[in-house]
Amino acid sequence: MSIPNTETTATSPEAAPGTAEKPGKDGTQRRTAVRWKLFLLLLVLVSVNYIDRGSISVALPIIQKEFNLAPELVGLLLSAFFWTYALMQVPVGWLIDKFGPRKVMTASCIGWGAATAASGMAGGFLSMFIARLGIGVTEAGVMPAGGKLNAIWMHKSERGRGATILDAGAPLGAGLGGIIIAGLIASTGSWRWAFVIAGAATVLMGLAVWWYVRDNPRQHRGVNDAEASYIEASHAAEDAEAAMDGSKGKRGLLPYLKFRSFWAMCLGWLGFNGVFYGLLTWGPLYLAQAKGFDLKTIGWSTLVIFGAGFVGEIIGGTIADKWRASGASANLVMRTLLGISSAIVVAGLVGVTVVPDATTAVVLLSVVLFFLRWVGLFWSIPSILGGRTNAGVLGGAMNLSGNISGFVTPIVVGLIVGATGSYTLALLYFVVPR
């Protein structure tokens, strides 16, 4: 079977409903690009996800003082989200495979928006802890659903970019969150109102997801026959390959547990997330306490550091797809890019512990995030291993392992800072999972 690789393929007498014919110079129908618009929406969605997820870190210097929290309790509070978020990954992945990503993602948005707003009404440590548990439960469906949509909507030659566009919302949201939440706190005079406003915006994002996302390209009014056929040709080729190697019949998680590639995916995601979540949760407080930054400076520094991660993620996905298109194997591409990433991240983190001035520390952390976020390539692996049938549950299993780092790292950092009064050993701890 021939799989088209140019943007002007697939002759068709009939476009999808609501879509006009767009003939190219040679008379063939030009493909629409709804799949890329859909993934730009997912980029915005994941960005909002991380703005809400990281909002507590930006407001933490104020919250810690208001609630009179010791470093150990701060670590526990920062980890609360990840407890329920991690535990829900496999169940929500199963729900996505059964009911489709559109329904799960919409419900997730509305639920986590309500939980974020509720966290702004917390009266102390316990009520804030419970609200953060609720945000973890409700946010759990977003990334596995995105991985499923990558398998459904993207041609296999585009999934590296699809994965990194999806995951690039993490550093983008973390970076913008510093500015947005700090700005909301300053303009409203209250961290509580900042959380309520962020929650309301998330509910609106849920409505946008329901309006635009579809579980099948043929169901979307904006997709013409050329784009749908292009995606389906890739699916057909993958199905044929799966039938030949006997993997087509696998359903659910259990059949994959015997493969090293599955465990490599999970352990790799765990290691990289140890660094990212450490910086996401404790980074603003580190800048405030170790470098003396005020709230405004924390916001801009967070934007620079995590913005570098966003740029690195997009570049990493583009390099991966172009390299694979030239004939390189997925194994070679993944191992090389992620190996380079690992070496530079370790060197950068060690460097941060020895540089004395704040500006150099921000520059080094920006370099760390730039190369760390090549890890977004991991979100193409569930669809590579499980195809469209099992991409949801495999993405959930991968995200479960990654978010073990999410609830362990904040607690460990809190214990280290509480015991030593310094962030040096905490930064070196980030190197351990690498």
N, C-alpha and C positions, 0 to 999 in steps of 0.2 A: 504494500500500500504506500502511495506517495503522500507525504505530509507537506503541505505548503509552507514555505518559509519567507515569503515576501508579503508585503502589505496590500497587494492588488491581485488576489487570487479568488477562486471559487465563482464560477459562473452560475447564476441562478435566475429563473424566471420570476421569482416571487420573493419579496422581502418580508421580514417579520411584521406583524401588525403594527401600524403606526409609523413605519419606517419607510422613507422614500428611497427609490433606487439611486445609486451614486455611481454611474458608469465611469470607468477609468479611460485612459487614452486608447486602450486596446479593446474597449467594449465590454470588459468584464466588470462585474459589480465590485466596487471597493468596499472593503470591510469597515464596519463601524468599529469604534474603540470603546464600547461600553465597559468592557472588562477593566480597562485602565481607569475609567471614571469611578467605577465601583471601588477599586482599590484605593483611589484617592479619598473616597468617603471613609473607607476603613482606616486610612492613615489618620484622618481627623478624629475618628472615633477612638482609636487607641491613644491618640494624644490626649483627648479628654479623660480617658481612663487613667493615664499616668498623672495628669494634673490633679485629679481627685485622690489618687492613691498617694501621691507625694505631698499633698497639701498639708498634712500634719507635720511633715518634716520642716517645711518653711515656717509654719506657725509655732514650731516646738519651743524656741526660746521663750515665747510669751506663755504658752501653755504650761511649760515646765515650772515657770515662776508662779503662775496663777494657781496651779494644783499642788505646788510644793513637792515636786517629784525628784527622788534620788535617781542617779544614773541607771541603777539596776531596774527601777520601775519604768524609766524611759525606754530602756531596751525591751522590756516586756510589752509595753504599749505599742512600740513600733513593730513588734513581731506578730501582734494579734491578727492583723489582716491576713497574714500568710498562713496561719493555722488552718482556717476554714477554706481559704482560697486553694491551698494545696490538696486538702482532703476532698474537695468537690471536683477536681479535675477529671478523674476517670469516670465518675457518674455522669458529669455533664457532657463528656465526650461521647458516651453511649447515647445520651438524649439527642445530641446533634446528629449522630448517624441515623437515629430512628425517626426523629421528627423534622430534621432539616435545620440548617444554620440560621435561617431568617427568623423563625419563631424564637429560638433560644437566645439569639443575640438581642432581639427587641426586648424580651422579658428581662434579660440581664441589665440592659441600659436603664429601664424604668426602675427596677429594683435597687440598683446601686446608686441612682440619683436620689432616691428616697432615703437610703441609708446614709449617704453623704450629708444630706440636709439634717438628718437626725443627729449626726455627730456634732453639728454646730450647737445643739441644745444640751450637750453633756454637762452635768453638774460637777463631775469629778472623775477620778481615775476609773472607777468601775463602770460608769455609764459610757465613758469614752471607749473603754476596752470592748464593751458589748457592741457598740456601734461599729467599731472597726472589724469585729467578727462578722457583722452583718454585711459590711462592704465586701469582705472576702468571699462570702457565699455568693453574692449577687454578681460580682465581677467575673466569676470563674469561667463563664461561658464564652467570653469575648475572643480570647486568643485561639482556643481550639476551633471555634466556629470560623475564624479567619483562615486557619490552616485548611479546613474543609473547603471553604470557598476557593482557596488557591488550587486545590485539586479539581474542583468542578469547573472553574472559570478560566483557568490559565492553560495555554498550550505548554507542553512539558519544556519547551525551550525558553519559556518566560517565567518559570516558577522561582528562579533565583531572585529576579527582580520583584516578583509578586510577594515573596516571603519577606524581603528586606523592606519593601514599601509598607507592608503590614507592621513589621516589628519596629520600623523606624519611628513609629509613633511613641515608642517608649522613651528614647532620649529626647525627642522633640517635646513631648508632653512634660517630661521632667524639667527641661530647660525653660519652656514657656510658663510652666507652673510656678516657678520661682518668681517671675515677673508678675504674673496674673494674680496669684494669691497675695503676694506682698502688696500689689497695687490695690486689691480689694480691701485688705486689712487697713491700709492707709486711708482709702477714700471713705470707708464706712466706719472706721474707728474701732472695728471689732473683728476678731478672727472668726467669731460665731457667724456673723452675717456673710463673711467670705465663703464659709462652708455651705450655707443655705443657698446662696446664689449659684455656686458651682454645682450643687445637686440639681437645681432647677434646670440648668443648662444641659445636664446629662439626660434628663427626662426628654427634653426636646430632641436630643440626638437619637434617642430610641425611636421617636416618631419618624425621623428622617431615614433610619435604617429600614423600618417597615415599608416606607414609601418607595425606596429605591432598590433595595436588595431583593434578589430572587434566588431560589434554590436551583434553578436551571436556566442557562442562557436563553433557551427557547421561550421561557415564560416572560422575558423582559421585552417590553414594547420597543425599546430603543435598539435592540439587537437585530441586525439584518441577517439574511440567510448566509451571506458570505462569512460573517464573523462566527455564527453558530456552527457552520460546517467546518471551519478552520479548527475550532476547539474540539468538535466531535471527531475529526480525523485523528487528532492526537489521542483522544480517549480510545478510539478503535485500535490504534497501533499498540497502546499500552495493554489493552485487554487481550490482544493477540499474543503479546509477549508473556503476559501472566498465565494464559492458558497453556503456553508451551512449557513454562517452567513449573507448572502445577500450583501456582500461588493464587490463582483466581478464586478458588473455593474458600480461602481463609476468611473467616468472619470473626470479629471480636478481637480481644487482646491476647488471650491465652496462646494461640498458635505462634505468636511472635516472641514469646519469652525465651525460646530456645536459641535465638539468633544473637550472635555477638553484635551485629549492627544495631539491634534494638537497644542493648545495654550501653553501647558506645554513645548512641544518641542521648540517652537519659543521663549518663554520667557527665558527658560533655556539657550539657545544658545546666546541670547542677553546678559545675565548676565555674562557668562564666557568670552565672547569676549570683554566685557568692560575692563577686566583686561589684557587680552592678547594683544589687540591692543594698550592699554595704554603703556605697556612695550615695544612693538614693535616700536611704533612711537617716544616716548619720552625717552625710556631707554638709548640709547647712549648719548643723550644730558644731561640727568641726571648724568650719570657717568662722563661726561666731566666737567660739571659745579659744581655739588655738591661734587664729589669725586676727581676731579682734574686729571682724566685719560687722557693720550695722545691718539692719533689715534690708535696706535698699541695695547695699553692696552685695549682700548674700544673693538677692534676686538676680542681679546682673551677672554675677560670677557663675551662678547656677545655669543661667542661659548660655553663657560662653562654653562651659564645660560640657553640658549635655547637648548643646547645639553642635559641638564638634562630633559627638556620637552620632547625631542624625546624619550629618554629611558623610561620615565614615560608613554608615550603614548603606546608604544609597550607592556610594561608590563600590562598596564590597559586592553588592548584588549585581551591579552592572558588569564588573570584572568577571564574576563567576559565570554569568550567562554568556558573555562574549567568549570566554575561554572554553567553555563547554561547546559552544557553537563551532569553534575551530577544530573540534575533534577530541579534546581532552576528556578523560573519564571523570564522572562525578566524584569518585574516590580521590583522584589526584587533586582536583580543584578544591574540595573541602579540606583535605589534610594540609595542603600547602597554605591556603589563606588562613585557616584557623591556627596552624602552627606559627605562622608569622605573627598573628594577633597575640598569641599566648606569650611569646618571647618579649614583645615590646611592652605589653601590659605589665609583666613582672618587673621589667627594668624601670618603667615609669613609676610604679608604686614604691619601689625601693628608693628611687630618686626623691620622691616627695618627703620621705622621712629624714632626709639629710639636708635639704635646701632650707635656708633660714627665712627667706623673704616670701611674703604672701603672693606676689605677682608670679614668681617662678613656680610656686606650688600650683596656682591656677593653670598656668601653661602646661605643666606636666600632667595634671589631671585631665586637661583637654586632650592631650595626646593619648592618654590611657583610654578615654572614652571613644576617641576616633577609631582606634584599632579594636577595642573590645566589642564594639557594636557590629563588627563583621559577623558576630555570632548570630545575627538575624538570619543568616543562611540556614540555620538549623530548622527554621519553619518550613523549608521545602522538603525536609527529610520525611515527615509523616506521610506526605503524598507519594514520595518515591517508594517508601517501604510498603505502604498499605493501599495505594491507589485511592480512588474516590470512595470505595466502600468503607474503608477503615481509617481514613485520614482523621476523622474526629476523635475516635478513641485513642489512636496512637499519639495524636497531638496532646490529648489530655494526659496520657501517661508521661510524655516527655515534660509537660509543664508541671506535673506533680513532682517529678524529681528535681526540676529547677527551683521550685518554690520551697523545697526542704531548706535550701540555702536562705530563702526569704525569712523563715521564722527562726532559724538557728543563728544566722549572722547578727541581727540586731541585738539578740540576747547576749551573745558572746562578746560583742563590742561593748555593750553596757557593763558587763562584768569586768572587762579589761580596763575600761576608763575609770570605773569606780574603784578598782583595786590599785591602779598605778597613777591616776590623776593625769594621764597623758594619752595622746592618740597614736604615739609611735608604734607601740606593739599592736594596736588595732589595725593600722595600715599594713603592717607586716603579716597580720593574720589573713588579710585579703589575698595574699600571695599563696597561702597554703593550698587552697582548692585548685590552683592553676597547675 
